[in-house]
Amino acid sequence: MKIFLETDRLILRELLATDDEGMFELDSDKDVHKYLGNQPFTKIEDSREIIHFIRKQYQDNGIGRWAMINKGTGEFMGWSGFKLMKDITNDHVNYYDLGYRLIKRFWGKGYATESAKASVSYGFNELKLNEIFAMADIHNKESRHVLEKSGFKFIEPFDFRGDLHDWFKISKQST
């Protein structure tokens, strides 16, 4: 098991097949999926497929989302980190997208911001990126707040798969 990052409260490590129950708890919650197309998972096999997909990204792209683990309890909390986006999004292709998703009981405690800030540092210092992008549904004020607290600057709104999203960017020289 590879650990990518540690913060005061978090371990960000590769997602493992054994994270399937935690991923299912995360992605079967309708509140978690409110700004993600409102299609929560209904069976654990969906979580297993996502984990397999992300693990394949590790092999194909050298990066993928990481499991977020509570350092004190060892609990699976959700995921955070990067995804290499190869599809065109807002006129960009082959860019690094920062994302995060938490099980609801961990909301509002600063974990998303903590993981985002650590991920940005990793992106600039380890991956040697010059810029990192992120997006949030325009109605998801909490996610927008996390991005702004992590140093991202709002660029513009755009249509992402039929829903209006805000587009954000952080550059190495702005940190």
C-alpha positions as CSV (number, residue, x, y, z in Angstrom):
1,M,0.0,0.0,0.0
2,K,1.4,3.3,-1.1
3,I,0.9,6.4,1.1
4,F,1.2,9.6,-0.9
5,L,0.6,12.2,1.8
6,E,0.1,12.7,5.5
7,T,-1.2,15.8,7.2
8,D,-1.9,16.4,10.9
9,R,-5.1,14.5,10.7
10,L,-5.1,12.6,7.4
11,I,-3.4,9.8,5.5
12,L,-3.9,10.0,1.7
13,R,-3.1,6.6,0.2
14,E,-3.9,4.5,-2.8
15,L,-7.4,3.2,-3.0
16,L,-7.6,-0.5,-2.3
17,A,-10.1,-3.2,-3.1
18,T,-10.8,-3.4,0.6
19,D,-12.1,0.2,0.6
20,D,-15.3,-1.1,-1.2
21,E,-17.5,-0.8,1.8
22,G,-16.3,2.8,2.6
23,M,-16.7,3.8,-1.0
24,F,-20.2,2.3,-1.0
25,E,-21.2,4.3,2.2
26,L,-19.9,7.4,0.4
27,D,-21.5,7.0,-3.0
28,S,-24.8,5.5,-1.9
29,D,-25.7,8.6,0.0
30,K,-28.1,10.8,-1.9
31,D,-26.8,14.0,-0.1
32,V,-23.2,13.2,-1.3
33,H,-24.5,12.9,-4.8
34,K,-26.7,16.1,-4.7
35,Y,-24.2,18.0,-7.0
36,L,-23.0,14.9,-8.9
37,G,-25.9,14.2,-11.0
38,N,-28.1,12.7,-8.3
39,Q,-27.3,9.1,-9.1
40,P,-26.2,7.5,-5.8
41,F,-25.0,3.9,-6.0
42,T,-27.4,1.1,-5.2
43,K,-25.1,-1.8,-5.1
44,I,-21.6,-2.4,-3.7
45,E,-20.4,-3.7,-7.1
46,D,-20.6,-0.1,-8.4
47,S,-18.0,0.9,-5.7
48,R,-15.8,-2.0,-6.7
49,E,-15.9,-1.0,-10.3
50,I,-14.9,2.6,-9.4
51,I,-12.0,1.4,-7.3
52,H,-10.9,-0.8,-10.2
53,F,-11.2,2.1,-12.5
54,I,-9.1,4.4,-10.2
55,R,-6.4,1.7,-9.7
56,K,-6.2,1.5,-13.5
57,Q,-5.6,5.2,-13.6
58,Y,-2.6,4.7,-11.3
59,Q,-1.1,2.4,-13.9
60,D,-2.1,4.3,-17.0
61,N,-1.6,7.9,-15.8
62,G,0.7,7.6,-12.7
63,I,-2.0,9.3,-10.7
64,G,-5.6,8.9,-9.5
65,R,-7.8,9.8,-6.6
66,W,-6.5,8.7,-3.1
67,A,-8.3,7.2,-0.2
68,M,-8.7,9.7,2.7
69,I,-8.1,8.0,6.0
70,N,-8.5,9.4,9.5
71,K,-5.0,9.3,11.0
72,G,-6.3,8.9,14.5
73,T,-9.0,6.2,14.0
74,G,-8.0,4.5,10.7
75,E,-11.5,5.2,9.3
76,F,-12.1,5.5,5.6
77,M,-13.5,9.1,5.1
78,G,-13.7,9.4,1.4
79,W,-11.2,10.4,-1.3
80,S,-9.2,13.3,-2.5
81,G,-6.4,14.1,-4.9
82,F,-5.9,14.3,-8.6
83,K,-7.3,12.8,-11.8
84,L,-5.7,13.4,-15.2
85,M,-8.6,14.5,-17.3
86,K,-8.1,13.5,-20.9
87,D,-11.5,14.6,-22.1
88,I,-12.0,18.2,-23.2
89,T,-13.5,20.2,-20.3
90,N,-13.9,24.0,-20.7
91,D,-11.5,24.0,-23.7
92,H,-8.9,22.0,-21.7
93,V,-7.5,18.5,-22.3
94,N,-4.9,16.5,-20.4
95,Y,-5.1,18.6,-17.3
96,Y,-4.9,17.7,-13.6
97,D,-8.2,18.1,-11.8
98,L,-8.3,18.3,-8.0
99,G,-11.3,16.7,-6.4
100,Y,-12.5,15.4,-3.0
101,R,-15.6,13.6,-1.7
102,L,-16.3,12.9,1.9
103,I,-18.7,10.6,3.8
104,K,-21.4,13.0,5.2
105,R,-20.4,12.5,8.9
106,F,-17.0,14.0,8.1
107,W,-18.5,17.2,6.5
108,G,-17.8,20.6,8.0
109,K,-14.7,19.7,9.9
110,G,-12.0,21.1,7.5
111,Y,-11.0,17.7,6.1
112,A,-11.7,18.6,2.5
113,T,-9.6,21.8,2.8
114,E,-6.8,20.0,4.6
115,S,-6.6,17.4,1.9
116,A,-6.9,19.9,-0.9
117,K,-4.1,22.1,0.4
118,A,-1.9,19.0,0.9
119,S,-2.7,17.8,-2.6
120,V,-1.9,21.2,-4.2
121,S,1.5,21.1,-2.5
122,Y,2.1,17.6,-3.7
123,G,1.0,18.6,-7.3
124,F,3.5,21.5,-7.4
125,N,6.4,19.9,-5.5
126,E,6.2,16.2,-6.4
127,L,4.4,16.1,-9.8
128,K,6.1,19.4,-10.9
129,L,2.8,20.8,-12.2
130,N,2.6,24.5,-13.2
131,E,-1.2,24.7,-12.8
132,I,-4.0,22.7,-11.3
133,F,-7.7,23.0,-12.2
134,A,-10.9,22.2,-10.3
135,M,-14.6,22.5,-10.8
136,A,-17.7,22.7,-8.6
137,D,-21.4,22.8,-9.3
138,I,-22.4,26.4,-9.1
139,H,-24.9,25.6,-6.3
140,N,-22.3,23.8,-4.2
141,K,-21.1,26.7,-2.1
142,E,-19.2,24.4,0.4
143,S,-17.0,23.0,-2.4
144,R,-16.4,26.4,-3.8
145,H,-15.3,27.6,-0.3
146,V,-12.9,24.7,0.0
147,L,-11.3,25.6,-3.3
148,E,-11.0,29.3,-2.5
149,K,-9.5,28.5,1.0
150,S,-7.0,26.2,-0.8
151,G,-5.8,29.0,-3.1
152,F,-7.8,28.4,-6.2
153,K,-9.1,31.4,-8.2
154,F,-12.5,31.4,-9.9
155,I,-12.1,31.7,-13.6
156,E,-15.6,31.4,-15.1
157,P,-18.8,29.4,-15.1
158,F,-19.2,26.7,-17.8
159,D,-21.5,23.9,-18.8
160,F,-20.3,20.5,-17.7
161,R,-22.5,17.6,-18.9
162,G,-25.6,19.7,-18.9
163,D,-25.1,21.4,-15.5
164,L,-23.6,24.8,-14.8
165,H,-20.2,24.6,-12.9
166,D,-17.6,27.0,-11.7
167,W,-14.1,26.6,-13.2
168,F,-11.1,27.2,-10.9
169,K,-7.3,27.3,-11.3
170,I,-4.3,27.6,-9.1
171,S,-0.8,28.3,-10.6
172,K,2.5,27.5,-9.1
173,Q,3.6,31.1,-9.2
174,S,0.5,32.2,-7.3
175,T,1.3,30.0,-4.3
